[in-house]
């Protein structure tokens, strides 16, 4: 390497509160050249984030730097005086974290906060000039209506937009290096793909160097020049991206790459023979379900707006199958889940459970339905009461729904714990100290202890890293086989869905736009939105869909002001004038799927016109 | 602009309704309770006929709703809260035994009675509040910035100690020490601003610990917020972070506490003014209740409820200025 922008040598960080433990960072050394894109990968806990922060001179107690140096353009970062450190942070290295929503003061407009920062790191700039500069960069990162957006509070921003604003914040002082720690992790796939493209674009235009920290190898495979692999606080391997991915030299890198999500390289789970499955009466049937929220308007004396969260969802779930509902945030997945579990009632339409309309259930029947239909939640930390013993958490629903005595209940709970792979000895323990994976097992045990027939899994696996995901997915396969449970997965993780679902429903803006077998949806998507989602999915293998051609721009329209025609038309790469005029209905495909699109990607796949009419009459 | 207008219009109309209901309840309670005002005014020795005549003259024989209607009408149309049953224009208590001589014109106008007492109470309240704020802000903010260290513990312990001592006891102690032993300040009555000092100190001692706690917990929770911790990494200076973000964020809980304290201040005034024999609204209230002076009690109740409503609106409005996310 000829020129060095950043040079890290022998950097060590330890936890001062636990002197006996292995160091968090152990003699880490690497360089970054100007304009280079370097990826630091490793599984969670490898010390990547601590490294990223240490490069900024940001180590909070009890972490302490025990040795080594970080120099930026010849200037030592770790020993810089407060003023020098501020200058380095503002104009030398920028930092973008995983949770940009927490970067900004929630009570002040975003643009003003970034301008404030610019003025802090570039003394002598007037507020007007600073705001002008923010505006310029907002345009550069393609935040629409930049002038207006700058004056809005952080809470008005979507995840993708606030991430763009955080990138502006990191780069506004003409920083030479930006550290991006896990920036795409909280984002939807299409938005994450847009952000990666944005990084590429910024790098080309501004010549900024990037350090990209992630546990997801696919995210950086097209972006990074070089990869550094970390494991247990050490750099175990580094090299040019392609070379390292194709021929990893160490076990840690090999595992990371092997566990990276694949979609096309894997096979769909074996479903019960498709026709058999679909000919049985539905376990759960959703017809034309709608849910609209009324939100008062602040800018009018009287009056409110209507948020159409679910706009006529239509699908059946068959006994024993696993159906995945995929879609990006704000598409109505969570509302749909609340409707399915009858935590909320639809404004219109019906939910049938084994042929019976849930809307007509008596109080008693509804109570029994709760035992039949259980929910496994997303957040392994928030969903488990911290002050309850694990046994109590799991047995709570048994106490409500069964008349088992104390001993029998305990026996049943312990058996269930064993079944999900939890040590029954944990019965009297509190959940503190358990890993996310263990906690998710508690959630699963709590859900299946009542022997439900339908399980709803709302992003159950998304909080887990790949190492923890795999065994839990295996557990579900076993449970499903042994107990014949019907599973509904709600997820935005396509690689996961590919592994677990027999059928897939794609949701966009409150509607199902495509539903079909796993093989068909992933292999022969008919809806342009499905294809866009697939092209954006981060997978280690080459995608059959070119993101440049299929990826959609922008973000979904607001569920408040929906367009007259197809809701996807504005972003659709293949839309035609008709799409803006009329709203496509869900119609059957030859492959026993359904799709809502005027111009599907393969027309021949649709059933004949007669069937189409029939469907529109029925539906 | 429209949002502000809509907020004020909505809250003020809600507030008017609340005050109206409060007036109705007080009016009702005073009338269903024991005691006949006409009998009380006429005096125990008067014959039934003159009591009845007085009763008729005062409109006490009208149906309840007519009485209430006249009362509310008087307030809304003429700002007339009626006349005291007991007090004469001269300020002395009258009634009882005067029999037929009693005419309405002798009796003090409720509004002017209140007007003569209110400034004193207001002065006392402001002095106490001001003193409490002056002392608590620096201590509380400093303790908040030193969260987890001994400075914070000290301020919490000190506040707990002060807050657990009843104000009348502190009052007694201060009177004993400062007025009786040291003879520095007068203790009872009111003959000039010097008479404000002791009661104001007692009020401040009662309120300051709560402000200290509010400031220190608000500031320390702000300093733990992610955006405050990340701010130095973004390149902001410590002073800027404190004044632009920490203080701003802590202002909202502070303003809410201030609102609560303003309303509880009224209760404190009742006690303190009574203890110091301070001729303010609080003492007037206590006397009016003991003397069954219905018009006065009613008027005070209505004014207090209006004050509550206005303080709450102001608190929500000002909080909204500091944190625009708050949906008022």
Interface residues (C-beta under 8 A of the other chain):
Chain A: X53 X56 X58 X60 X86 X87 X89 X90 X91 X95 X97 X99 X102 X103 X104 X105 X106 X107 X108 X116 X117 X120 X121 X153 X155 X169 X173 X298 X299 X300 X301
Chain B: X2 X3 X5 X6 X9 X225 X226 X227 X229 X230 X232 X233 X234 X235 X236 X237 X240 X244 X245 X248 X249 X322 X323 X324 X325 X327
